[in-house]
């Protein structure tokens, strides 16, 4: 008996999300001549760089290492204005890319995906939108963002505040005049640090509510003039080669000497040089053993603590800004511009919510166990349900009715962070356990998208319509990832890297969300699949 014949799906591929990842994947599919579309929930493209309009938003990868590398013409024509571009400039860049490569023709805006169900008989996904419409696609590709599900404040009385209040992810699109205003910032993660640094000089009074201090280091931003930009353009091959050689896709390389093999005078001089170097050199350009040797990490943490004490005049306040529950680099390191100096101003105040917890939000401000604070503006920098949160908002249902949310409830299980057993033809381009999560994002995304696009071209050439990660491949990847993670000090620190967010109800445990084996090793693993004809996957 012949197999039943079904109508073709609406699309060969549907991409969810029109940010950095989704745009590049659409460009690759466009080159392949595929019938594909991008579904974007927002009213325009840009993803993170459209949404996060809070004061001080910018990336902390060097601009020239953050942009796409796939087009020589694009590299030649675009000029960055700052060493570390701000949000608005990055958004303009992404619009330029979309227009330059006619990507808007393939993007549908204001299209929120609520569910996706696998049809085993037809080898396709049915994608349900918020307006009730359903689309079908052979392959479903997610580019939904690692930090796109904010954890909203759950204090009593949040809705009662009569002034302006917002989570940083939902900052007003129109500029806010902070001049002379009494402002509260709740949270001192990477976002909160950027907000505080930006506002300290521009408000009437600023009160920071801190739960846990973070190890912060200076960004050292600066303008890029025409001559420097011309030099950088001539050096792009070397810049991207350096990024490919580094574990995190940055231009900085680790020093492979061990901390205590270097004499103290030389060691301190090296750290002083790192501290004065722009970007993440302080983190990823350090002695390699600082990430896994507790004594080495403690030594470097003490050095950074000394820097904080030098920069904050009040010694009691300085100690409140120095972490005691984790070492430097074991959580995401916020890069800052005069963050610590902000606390030297008479108009900036720090409230430790461990000492005086927030009791409620009142119509006029914030009430702690100690006093009532009056504010004109409250900014919630309370973080995100990182990495898996965006997946949980969409009801993915795979083979046999299994849901992705249930499968990933404990620890996400994936093959290379790009596919998961039981969910054929679902490709998580920026998903948990991929190299994109702990890397300079565009560098890792180009690797993943290029690999998957090559895989897809192979499937099409062979007339195959179904691909699924083998259970054994998934088990091996999770085991590999856990072994590498457990060897590092970050595995013992509570952070969004490991699945911690204090605003969520679920009990904390290490969920092994990020791949810390580095870009070169990740590419080697993906390359091995190519060499073996994708032996780690079932093809049909």
PAFIDO-277665 format. One record per residue (C-alpha): residue in one letter; x, z, y; residue number from 0; chain. Coordinates in pm, 1 decimal, padded with zeros to 6 digits. Example, Ala and Ser with C-alpha at 12.3 -4.5 7.8 and 13.67 -1.06 7.14 Angstrom:
PAFIDO-277665
 residuo       c1       c3       c2 num cadena
       A  01230.0  00780.0 -00450.0   0      A
       S  01367.0  00714.0 -00106.0   1      A
***
This chain:
PAFIDO-277665
 residuo       c1       c3       c2 num cadena
       X  00000.0  00000.0  00000.0   0      A
       X  00138.4 -00090.3  00343.3   1      A
       X  00184.5  00174.6  00608.8   2      A
       X -00087.4  00197.9  00877.8   3      A
       X -00017.0  00013.1  01202.4   4      A
       X -00054.6  00204.7  01528.0   5      A
       X -00065.4  00093.9  01887.6   6      A
       X  00258.9  00135.3  02078.1   7      A
       X  00291.8  00452.5  02288.5   8      A
       X  00250.9  00427.0  02663.5   9      A
       X  00624.8  00471.7  02710.9  10      A
       X  00937.6  00459.1  02502.4  11      A
       X  01066.9  00759.2  02693.1  12      A
       X  00922.1  01014.8  02932.9  13      A
       X  01154.7  01237.3  03134.6  14      A
       X  01022.0  01565.1  03273.9  15      A
       X  01190.4  01643.3  03606.1  16      A
       X  01342.8  01436.9  03887.5  17      A
       X  01644.6  01649.0  03972.1  18      A
       X  02013.8  01583.3  03911.4  19      A
       X  01966.5  01541.3  03535.8  20      A
       X  01641.3  01346.5  03537.8  21      A
       X  01764.0  01094.7  03793.8  22      A
       X  02076.5  01011.9  03597.5  23      A
       X  01888.4  00982.7  03270.4  24      A
       X  01637.2  00747.2  03434.2  25      A
       X  01925.5  00536.0  03563.0  26      A
       X  02066.0  00502.5  03209.1  27      A
       X  01725.9  00410.9  03063.0  28      A
       X  01675.6  00160.5  03344.1  29      A
       X  02005.8 -00003.0  03247.9  30      A
       X  01883.1 -00023.3  02887.9  31      A
       X  01561.5 -00194.3  02995.4  32      A
       X  01342.9  00077.1  02846.7  33      A
       X  00978.9  00130.8  02932.7  34      A
       X  01027.3  00479.2  03076.6  35      A
       X  00899.0  00708.3  03348.2  36      A
       X  00981.9  01039.5  03513.6  37      A
       X  00710.2  01302.4  03558.8  38      A
       X  00787.7  01527.8  03853.5  39      A
       X  00565.9  01825.4  03937.1  40      A
       X  00670.3  01832.3  04303.0  41      A
       X  00579.1  01588.3  04573.3  42      A
       X  00928.3  01439.8  04591.8  43      A
       X  01255.8  01425.3  04402.1  44      A
       X  01549.9  01663.8  04418.2  45      A
       X  01464.6  01945.6  04180.2  46      A
       X  01662.1  02257.2  04270.4  47      A
       X  01784.4  02100.5  04593.0  48      A
       X  01433.3  02023.1  04710.4  49      A
       X  01280.7  02354.3  04611.4  50      A
       X  01529.2  02621.7  04716.3  51      A
       X  01499.6  02610.6  05094.9  52      A
       X  01612.1  02966.2  05154.3  53      A
       X  01870.7  03042.7  05425.3  54      A
       X  02227.6  02977.3  05313.9  55      A
       X  02147.1  02769.2  05003.2  56      A
       X  02444.4  02556.5  04896.3  57      A
       X  02637.1  02483.6  04581.0  58      A
       X  02966.6  02645.1  04496.3  59      A
       X  03122.3  02355.1  04310.4  60      A
       X  03338.2  02140.8  04535.5  61      A
       X  03124.2  01859.6  04679.6  62      A
       X  03352.9  01587.5  04549.4  63      A
       X  03331.4  01731.0  04198.0  64      A
       X  02954.3  01776.3  04209.3  65      A
       X  02841.6  01421.9  04286.4  66      A
       X  02782.4  01162.2  04015.6  67      A
       X  03087.3  00976.9  03885.7  68      A
       X  02918.1  00680.3  03715.4  69      A
       X  02934.7  00435.8  04006.6  70      A
       X  03250.7  00336.4  04194.0  71      A
       X  03036.1  00188.3  04469.8  72      A
       X  02840.9  00511.0  04511.3  73      A
       X  03161.7  00711.2  04532.4  74      A
       X  03300.9  00472.3  04792.0  75      A
       X  02998.1  00472.7  05019.5  76      A
       X  02899.7  00839.3  05027.4  77      A
       X  03078.1  01083.1  05261.6  78      A
       X  03050.3  01457.9  05216.1  79      A
       X  03058.4  01661.1  05536.5  80      A
       X  03160.3  01996.6  05387.6  81      A
       X  03387.7  02120.0  05113.1  82      A
       X  03078.8  02287.0  04960.4  83      A
       X  02767.9  02100.5  05065.0  84      A
       X  02455.4  02278.0  05177.6  85      A
       X  02111.7  02228.4  05028.8  86      A
       X  01989.7  01973.7  05283.7  87      A
       X  02295.0  01751.5  05243.5  88      A
       X  02268.3  01761.8  04865.4  89      A
       X  01900.8  01668.9  04886.3  90      A
       X  01989.7  01373.2  05110.3  91      A
       X  02251.4  01267.8  04857.5  92      A
       X  01999.2  01264.0  04573.4  93      A
       X  01756.4  01061.0  04784.2  94      A
       X  02036.9  00817.1  04857.0  95      A
       X  02111.1  00784.4  04484.3  96      A
       X  01743.6  00728.4  04402.5  97      A
       X  01709.9  00460.3  04669.5  98      A
       X  02045.3  00301.7  04588.9  99      A
       X  01946.1  00245.7  04225.0 100      A
       X  01571.1  00186.5  04273.3 101      A
       X  01482.2  00494.8  04072.6 102      A
       X  01166.2  00574.3  04269.5 103      A
       X  00997.0  00282.9  04097.8 104      A
       X  00999.2  00489.1  03779.0 105      A
       X  00904.7  00834.6  03915.1 106      A
       X  00552.4  00977.2  03925.1 107      A
       X  00520.1  01267.9  04169.3 108      A
       X  00273.1  01559.3  04161.1 109      A
       X  00252.8  01522.4  03783.0 110      A
       X  00278.6  01864.5  03620.0 111      A
       X  00326.4  01869.2  03244.0 112      A
       X  00133.7  02152.0  03077.6 113      A
       X  00160.1  02063.6  02707.8 114      A
       X  00322.1  01823.6  02463.3 115      A
       X  00220.6  01777.0  02100.7 116      A
       X  00409.8  01588.6  01829.7 117      A
       X  00215.7  01324.6  01635.4 118      A
       X  00394.5  01296.4  01300.3 119      A
       X  00196.9  00996.4  01178.6 120      A
       X  00268.9  00788.1  01486.3 121      A
       X  00619.1  00924.0  01564.9 122      A
       X  00533.1  01002.4  01924.6 123      A
       X  00456.4  01281.1  02168.2 124      A
       X  00123.0  01327.3  02346.3 125      A
       X  00196.0  01470.9  02689.9 126      A
       X -00082.7  01652.9  02873.1 127      A
       X -00079.7  01678.8  03252.8 128      A
       X -00238.8  01942.5  03473.0 129      A
       X -00507.1  01698.3  03585.3 130      A
       X -00615.3  01648.3  03224.1 131      A
       X -00460.3  01305.8  03172.4 132      A
       X -00265.2  01243.0  02851.9 133      A
       X  00031.9  01007.8  02813.9 134      A
       X  00205.9  00907.9  02492.5 135      A
       X  00577.5  00850.8  02449.8 136      A
       X  00818.6  00783.5  02165.8 137      A
       X  01084.4  01017.8  02308.4 138      A
       X  01029.9  01318.9  02533.9 139      A
       X  01331.6  01417.8  02743.1 140      A
       X  01338.1  01743.3  02937.0 141      A
       X  01525.3  01778.5  03265.5 142      A
       X  01329.3  02078.6  03385.8 143      A
       X  01602.0  02295.4  03532.8 144      A
       X  01784.4  02608.8  03421.8 145      A
       X  01669.5  02815.6  03719.6 146      A
       X  01327.1  02675.1  03797.7 147      A
       X  01101.0  02960.9  03686.3 148      A
       X  01122.6  03240.3  03942.7 149      A
       X  01057.1  03599.0  03841.5 150      A
       X  00814.8  03705.0  04107.9 151      A
       X  00806.6  04060.9  04244.8 152      A
       X  00565.2  04292.0  04069.8 153      A
       X  00565.7  04582.4  04309.1 154      A
       X  00238.4  04749.7  04389.9 155      A
       X  00088.9  04610.3  04710.1 156      A
       X  00287.9  04284.8  04726.8 157      A
       X -00016.7  04095.6  04850.1 158      A
       X -00092.2  04353.5  05117.3 159      A
       X  00208.8  04276.4  05337.7 160      A
       X  00089.4  04133.4  05669.4 161      A
       X  00414.0  03966.5  05770.7 162      A
       X  00591.9  03666.7  05616.3 163      A
       X  00712.4  03719.2  05258.1 164      A
       X  00838.4  03481.3  04992.0 165      A
       X  01052.2  03447.9  04680.1 166      A
       X  01362.2  03243.4  04761.5 167      A
       X  01240.7  02967.7  04528.9 168      A
       X  00927.0  02937.9  04741.0 169      A
       X  01091.9  02958.1  05082.7 170      A
       X  00888.6  02783.2  05354.1 171      A
       X  00957.5  02412.5  05393.9 172      A
       X  00950.6  02448.8  05771.2 173      A
       X  01241.4  02639.9  05931.7 174      A
       X  01176.6  03008.5  05996.2 175      A
       X  01290.9  03168.5  06321.7 176      A
       X  01466.8  03489.3  06219.0 177      A
       X  01590.8  03572.8  06569.5 178      A
       X  01529.4  03937.1  06650.2 179      A
       X  01325.8  03991.4  06334.3 180      A
       X  01334.7  04293.4  06106.1 181      A
       X  01414.9  04142.8  05765.5 182      A
       X  01429.3  04285.6  05412.9 183      A
       X  01616.2  04113.6  05131.2 184      A
       X  01539.5  04250.0  04784.7 185      A
       X  01808.3  04150.9  04535.1 186      A
       X  02183.9  04089.5  04548.8 187      A
       X  02241.1  03819.7  04288.0 188      A
       X  02397.4  03486.7  04381.2 189      A
       X  02090.6  03381.3  04581.1 190      A
       X  02055.5  03713.8  04759.3 191      A
       X  02422.9  03708.7  04855.4 192      A
       X  02381.0  03364.3  05015.9 193      A
       X  02072.2  03478.0  05206.6 194      A
       X  02236.3  03797.8  05331.2 195      A
       X  02552.6  03616.2  05438.4 196      A
       X  02351.3  03359.5  05631.8 197      A
       X  02109.2  03598.7  05803.5 198      A
       X  02331.4  03893.8  05894.4 199      A
       X  02434.2  03743.3  06228.8 200      A
       X  02095.7  03593.0  06309.1 201      A
       X  01837.7  03869.7  06274.5 202      A
       X  01751.4  04177.0  06473.0 203      A
       X  01786.9  04409.0  06176.3 204      A
       X  01855.4  04346.7  05806.2 205      A
       X  01793.0  04586.3  05517.9 206      A
       X  01924.6  04500.5  05171.7 207      A
       X  01763.8  04659.3  04865.5 208      A
       X  02018.5  04654.2  04584.5 209      A
       X  01963.5  04728.5  04215.7 210      A
       X  02301.1  04620.3  04077.7 211      A
       X  02602.2  04508.3  04280.8 212      A
       X  02785.7  04193.0  04176.1 213      A
       X  03148.2  04092.7  04193.9 214      A
       X  03152.8  03845.5  04482.3 215      A
       X  03443.2  03633.3  04602.3 216      A
       X  03499.2  03421.7  04914.2 217      A
       X  03380.9  03059.8  04907.5 218      A
       X  03620.4  02939.6  05180.2 219      A
       X  03400.6  02653.6  05294.4 220      A
       X  03524.7  02408.8  05559.1 221      A
       X  03427.0  02073.8  05712.3 222      A
       X  03557.9  01751.0  05561.4 223      A
       X  03675.9  01508.5  05829.0 224      A
       X  03696.8  01127.9  05793.6 225      A
       X  04066.9  01123.6  05706.3 226      A
       X  04032.9  01391.8  05441.5 227      A
       X  03728.3  01217.9  05296.0 228      A
       X  03924.5  00893.3  05271.3 229      A
       X  04201.2  01077.3  05086.0 230      A
       X  03950.0  01235.9  04851.5 231      A
       X  03790.9  00899.7  04776.4 232      A
       X  04130.7  00761.7  04681.1 233      A
       X  04174.2  01059.7  04446.6 234      A
       X  03841.2  01046.4  04261.9 235      A
       X  03999.6  00933.4  03934.5 236      A
       X  04230.7  01235.0  03937.8 237      A
       X  03952.0  01470.5  04046.3 238      A
       X  03719.2  01371.2  03763.3 239      A
       X  04005.5  01370.9  03513.3 240      A
       X  04080.7  01731.6  03611.6 241      A
       X  03713.8  01820.3  03568.0 242      A
       X  03711.7  01671.2  03218.5 243      A
       X  04016.3  01872.7  03119.0 244      A
       X  03874.6  02205.1  03236.6 245      A
       X  03636.7  02411.7  03029.1 246      A
       X  03370.7  02440.0  03295.7 247      A
       X  03396.8  02096.3  03451.2 248      A
       X  03555.6  02229.1  03770.9 249      A
       X  03874.2  02112.3  03937.1 250      A
       X  04035.9  02448.3  03859.5 251      A
       X  04246.8  02499.7  03549.0 252      A
       X  04311.8  02837.6  03382.1 253      A
       X  04659.1  02983.7  03369.9 254      A
       X  04741.1  03019.2  03000.5 255      A
       X  04985.9  03304.5  03050.6 256      A
       X  04863.3  03649.8  02953.8 257      A
       X  04802.2  03895.0  03234.6 258      A
       X  05051.4  04160.4  03132.0 259      A
       X  05320.6  03909.7  03039.6 260      A
       X  05352.8  03840.2  03412.4 261      A
       X  05544.2  04099.6  03619.7 262      A
       X  05318.3  04299.8  03847.8 263      A
       X  05464.2  04165.0  04172.1 264      A
       X  05422.7  03806.9  04053.0 265      A
       X  05078.1  03883.2  03912.4 266      A
       X  04952.6  04025.5  04241.6 267      A
       X  05096.4  03731.1  04433.7 268      A
       X  04915.2  03494.3  04199.5 269      A
       X  04587.6  03679.8  04250.2 270      A
       X  04632.3  03676.6  04626.5 271      A
       X  04674.9  03300.9  04608.8 272      A
       X  04362.6  03269.3  04392.9 273      A
       X  04163.2  03483.0  04634.8 274      A
       X  04260.9  03251.1  04919.9 275      A
       X  04175.3  02936.6  04720.3 276      A
       X  03833.1  02776.1  04779.3 277      A
       X  03564.1  02782.8  04513.0 278      A
       X  03566.7  02923.1  04162.3 279      A
       X  03945.5  02942.8  04131.5 280      A
       X  03905.7  03321.8  04143.4 281      A
       X  03700.1  03298.9  03825.0 282      A
       X  03799.9  02997.5  03615.2 283      A
       X  04153.9  02949.7  03748.9 284      A
       X  04271.1  03294.8  03644.3 285      A
       X  04479.6  03412.2  03349.9 286      A
       X  04280.0  03309.2  03045.0 287      A
       X  04281.3  03652.3  02880.4 288      A
       X  04085.4  03806.2  03169.9 289      A
       X  03771.6  03669.9  03003.4 290      A
       X  03828.4  03837.4  02665.6 291      A
       X  04083.0  04119.3  02702.8 292      A
       X  03922.8  04434.5  02843.0 293      A
       X  04246.6  04574.6  02985.6 294      A
       X  04333.8  04248.0  03159.5 295      A
       X  03982.6  04222.9  03299.0 296      A
       X  03995.2  04581.7  03424.7 297      A
       X  04323.6  04508.7  03602.7 298      A
       X  04180.3  04205.0  03780.1 299      A
       X  03853.9  04383.6  03857.5 300      A
       X  04056.6  04658.0  04023.4 301      A
       X  04228.3  04394.7  04237.3 302      A
       X  03891.8  04253.5  04349.9 303      A
       X  03759.5  04605.4  04410.8 304      A
       X  04055.1  04660.5  04641.3 305      A
       X  03957.6  04351.8  04836.4 306      A
       X  03603.0  04484.0  04879.7 307      A
       X  03737.6  04816.3  05006.5 308      A
       X  03955.7  04630.6  05255.9 309      A
       X  03663.3  04428.1  05386.6 310      A
       X  03399.3  04705.9  05412.6 311      A
       X  03485.1  04968.6  05673.7 312      A
       X  03264.5  05248.2  05539.8 313      A
       X  03434.9  05374.5  05219.7 314      A
       X  03113.7  05524.0  05080.6 315      A
       X  02928.4  05197.4  05134.8 316      A
       X  03216.2  04998.5  04984.7 317      A
       X  03185.9  05193.6  04659.9 318      A
       X  02816.1  05109.8  04640.7 319      A
       X  02907.8  04739.6  04654.5 320      A
       X  03157.9  04760.5  04367.7 321      A
       X  03010.6  04707.2  04017.9 322      A
       X  03076.8  04973.9  03758.2 323      A
       X  02869.0  04832.1  03471.2 324      A
       X  03057.9  04506.1  03413.2 325      A
       X  03393.0  04346.0  03480.8 326      A
       X  03468.9  04053.8  03708.2 327      A
       X  03351.2  03720.9  03570.0 328      A
       X  03140.9  03865.4  03288.9 329      A
       X  02831.5  03778.9  03492.3 330      A
       X  02771.3  03485.7  03728.1 331      A
       X  03012.7  03530.7  04021.3 332      A
       X  02843.8  03476.4  04359.2 333      A
       X  03066.1  03300.1  04610.8 334      A
       X  03014.4  03421.7  04964.9 335      A
       X  03101.5  03373.0  05328.7 336      A
       X  03160.7  03703.8  05511.9 337      A
       X  02916.6  03881.8  05281.5 338      A
       X  03104.7  04208.9  05277.5 339      A
       X  03170.9  04194.5  05651.3 340      A
       X  02793.9  04181.5  05704.2 341      A
       X  02776.3  04547.1  05605.2 342      A
       X  03010.3  04639.6  05890.1 343      A
       X  02735.8  04554.2  06137.0 344      A
       X  02520.1  04835.4  06273.8 345      A
       X  02217.2  04615.3  06215.9 346      A
       X  02272.5  04573.6  05839.4 347      A
       X  02173.2  04850.2  05599.0 348      A
       X  02203.2  04893.9  05222.2 349      A
       X  01941.5  05077.7  05016.7 350      A
       X  02032.9  05162.8  04657.9 351      A
       X  01703.8  05141.6  04468.8 352      A
       X  01851.8  05343.7  04184.1 353      A
       X  01876.6  05638.4  04422.1 354      A
       X  01554.9  05571.4  04615.3 355      A
       X  01331.8  05333.1  04414.9 356      A
       X  01082.7  05101.0  04578.2 357      A
       X  00741.1  05259.7  04532.4 358      A
       X  00526.8  04986.3  04682.5 359      A
       X  00498.2  04712.6  04939.9 360      A
       X  00279.8  04819.4  05230.6 361      A
       X  00100.3  04615.5  05497.3 362      A
       X  00392.1  04686.8  05731.2 363      A
       X  00691.4  04682.3  05499.2 364      A
       X  00850.5  04861.2  05203.9 365      A
       X  00795.7  05218.0  05090.5 366      A
       X  01066.5  05383.3  04882.1 367      A
       X  01074.1  05732.0  04734.6 368      A
       X  01265.1  05832.1  05046.6 369      A
       X  01093.7  05665.1  05343.7 370      A
       X  00877.6  05386.9  05483.9 371      A
       X  01055.5  05076.9  05621.7 372      A
       X  00885.1  04843.0  05867.0 373      A
       X  00964.2  04470.6  05846.5 374      A
       X  00853.5  04139.7  05991.5 375      A
       X  00982.6  03936.9  05693.6 376      A
       X  01044.0  04026.5  05327.3 377      A
       X  01256.5  03792.5  05114.2 378      A
       X  01245.8  03843.8  04737.7 379      A
       X  01574.5  03733.8  04579.3 380      A
       X  01455.0  03862.6  04243.9 381      A
       X  01595.6  03587.1  04027.0 382      A
       X  01466.4  03365.0  03750.6 383      A
       X  01353.7  03362.3  03391.3 384      A
       X  01664.9  03159.6  03328.6 385      A
       X  01708.9  02860.5  03099.6 386      A
       X  01414.0  02907.6  02862.0 387      A
       X  01156.5  03008.9  03124.0 388      A
       X  01080.9  02651.2  03223.2 389      A
       X  01027.6  02559.3  02857.9 390      A
       X  00788.9  02850.0  02807.8 391      A
       X  00559.6  02712.6  03079.2 392      A
       X  00496.2  02397.6  02872.2 393      A
       X  00315.2  02427.6  02538.8 394      A
       X  00546.6  02224.5  02314.5 395      A
       X  00398.3  02193.7  01964.7 396      A
       X  00609.1  02038.8  01690.9 397      A
       X  00586.5  01970.2  01318.5 398      A
       X  00323.3  02176.5  01137.9 399      A
       X  00186.4  02325.6  01458.9 400      A
       X  00494.3  02535.3  01535.9 401      A
       X  00541.3  02607.1  01906.0 402      A
       X  00877.7  02595.2  02077.8 403      A
       X  00803.1  02920.6  02258.6 404      A
       X  00757.4  03100.5  01929.0 405      A
       X  01065.2  02942.4  01773.3 406      A
       X  01279.9  03039.9  02070.3 407      A
       X  01126.4  03383.9  02129.3 408      A
       X  01419.5  03568.5  01974.6 409      A
       X  01721.5  03338.6  02007.2 410      A
       X  01691.6  02968.7  02092.4 411      A
       X  01807.4  02766.9  01793.4 412      A
       X  01936.5  02419.5  01872.1 413      A
       X  02171.3  02148.6  01759.0 414      A
       X  02428.6  02111.6  02038.6 415      A
       X  02168.2  02233.1  02286.2 416      A
       X  01999.9  01891.1  02285.1 417      A
       X  01758.8  01898.1  01989.9 418      A
       X  01588.8  02158.7  01773.8 419      A
       X  01472.9  02132.9  01413.5 420      A
       X  01098.1  02088.8  01379.3 421      A
       X  01063.0  01904.7  01710.0 422      A
       X  01154.5  01540.1  01645.3 423      A
       X  01223.9  01308.3  01938.3 424      A
       X  01233.2  01603.3  02181.0 425      A
       X  01562.7  01596.5  02367.6 426      A
       X  01648.4  01901.8  02579.5 427      A
       X  01900.6  01745.7  02814.4 428      A
       X  01966.5  02063.0  03012.3 429      A
       X  01843.7  02306.7  02753.3 430      A
       X  01971.9  02636.2  02618.7 431      A
       X  02303.0  02632.1  02431.3 432      A
       X  02421.5  02306.6  02587.0 433      A
       X  02740.2  02275.1  02790.6 434      A
       X  02537.5  02212.5  03107.3 435      A
       X  02432.6  02576.5  03132.2 436      A
       X  02779.8  02722.6  03193.6 437      A
       X  02940.2  02428.4  03370.6 438      A
       X  02967.0  02231.8  03689.7 439      A
       X  02623.5  02085.4  03623.3 440      A
       X  02660.9  01711.3  03699.2 441      A
       X  02984.1  01686.9  03502.6 442      A
       X  02818.8  01826.0  03189.2 443      A
       X  02496.8  01633.9  03247.0 444      A
       X  02677.2  01300.5  03256.6 445      A
       X  02836.8  01386.3  02920.5 446      A
       X  02505.2  01481.5  02759.9 447      A
       X  02303.1  01193.5  02903.8 448      A
       X  02571.6  00940.4  02810.7 449      A
       X  02585.9  01072.3  02453.5 450      A
       X  02209.8  01072.0  02409.7 451      A
       X  02174.8  00728.1  02568.7 452      A
       X  02426.6  00590.9  02319.1 453      A
       X  02238.2  00760.8  02035.7 454      A
       X  01911.6  00612.1  02161.4 455      A
       X  02062.7  00263.4  02182.5 456      A
       X  02172.5  00300.4  01819.7 457      A
       X  01825.2  00409.7  01709.4 458      A
       X  01664.2  00113.6  01884.6 459      A
       X  01912.4 -00132.9  01739.3 460      A
       X  01836.1 -00007.0  01389.4 461      A
       X  01459.7 -00008.5  01437.7 462      A
       X  01434.6  00370.4  01392.8 463      A
       X  01159.3  00569.0  01562.0 464      A
       X  01216.3  00929.1  01456.2 465      A
       X  01515.6  01158.4  01497.3 466      A
       X  01528.9  01527.0  01414.4 467      A
       X  01812.3  01776.7  01402.8 468      A
       X  01884.4  01892.9  01050.0 469      A
       X  01835.5  02262.9  00983.8 470      A
       X  02196.4  02286.3  00864.7 471      A
       X  02321.7  02132.1  01189.7 472      A
       X  02121.1  02379.3  01391.2 473      A
       X  02241.2  02675.1  01185.0 474      A
       X  02604.0  02566.1  01219.2 475      A
       X  02573.5  02523.9  01597.1 476      A
       X  02413.9  02863.1  01652.1 477      A
       X  02677.3  03027.5  01433.1 478      A
       X  02956.7  02850.4  01620.8 479      A
       X  02808.4  02946.2  01956.7 480      A
       X  02760.1  03310.5  01861.6 481      A
       X  03117.3  03341.1  01734.8 482      A
       X  03263.0  03203.2  02057.5 483      A
       X  03033.1  03409.3  02278.2 484      A
       X  03101.9  03732.7  02092.5 485      A
       X  03475.0  03687.1  02151.6 486      A
       X  03421.8  03705.7  02527.7 487      A
       X  03352.0  04007.1  02746.8 488      A
       X  03048.8  03835.8  02898.9 489      A
       X  02866.7  03886.4  02567.4 490      A
       X  02856.9  04258.2  02646.3 491      A
       X  02731.5  04225.1  03003.8 492      A
       X  02364.7  04205.7  03091.5 493      A
       X  02307.9  03882.3  03282.2 494      A
       X  02097.1  03569.2  03277.2 495      A
       X  02381.4  03413.4  03078.1 496      A
       X  02279.0  03632.9  02785.5 497      A
       X  01905.2  03646.3  02852.7 498      A
       X  01872.1  03951.6  03076.7 499      A
       X  01631.3  03968.8  03365.0 500      A
       X  01516.3  04312.6  03468.3 501      A
       X  01188.2  04178.8  03602.1 502      A
       X  01064.3  04065.4  03260.0 503      A
       X  00880.9  04281.8  03009.6 504      A
       X  01073.4  04172.9  02701.0 505      A
       X  01338.2  04411.1  02574.3 506      A
       X  01693.1  04299.4  02641.5 507      A
       X  01909.7  04151.8  02369.7 508      A
       X  02175.4  03884.6  02379.2 509      A
       X  01982.4  03561.2  02332.4 510      A
       X  02293.4  03338.9  02325.9 511      A
       X  02166.4  03100.2  02590.8 512      A
       X  02488.9  02934.7  02704.6 513      A
       X  02767.7  02738.8  02540.4 514      A
       X  03102.9  02882.5  02646.2 515      A
       X  03326.4  02667.5  02427.4 516      A
       X  03407.0  02437.2  02718.3 517      A
       X  03345.2  02072.7  02798.8 518      A
       X  03633.3  01921.5  02597.3 519      A
       X  03527.7  02100.9  02278.7 520      A
       X  03162.4  02013.4  02341.2 521      A
       X  03243.1  01645.0  02380.9 522      A
       X  03451.1  01662.7  02062.4 523      A
       X  03152.1  01801.5  01871.5 524      A
       X  02920.5  01530.0  02006.5 525      A
       X  03182.3  01263.1  01937.6 526      A
       X  03204.6  01370.9  01575.8 527      A
       X  02833.5  01295.4  01537.1 528      A
       X  02891.2  00944.9  01668.1 529      A
       X  03183.6  00892.3  01430.1 530      A
       X  02976.2  01001.4  01129.5 531      A
       X  02674.0  00788.6  01217.7 532      A
       X  02488.0  01097.8  01342.7 533      A
       X  02510.2  01272.1  01007.9 534      A
       X  02374.4  01594.0  01158.5 535      A
       X  02033.6  01436.4  01215.9 536      A
       X  01754.7  01303.1  00999.4 537      A
       X  01667.2  00946.4  01101.9 538      A
       X  01357.6  00752.5  01002.3 539      A
***
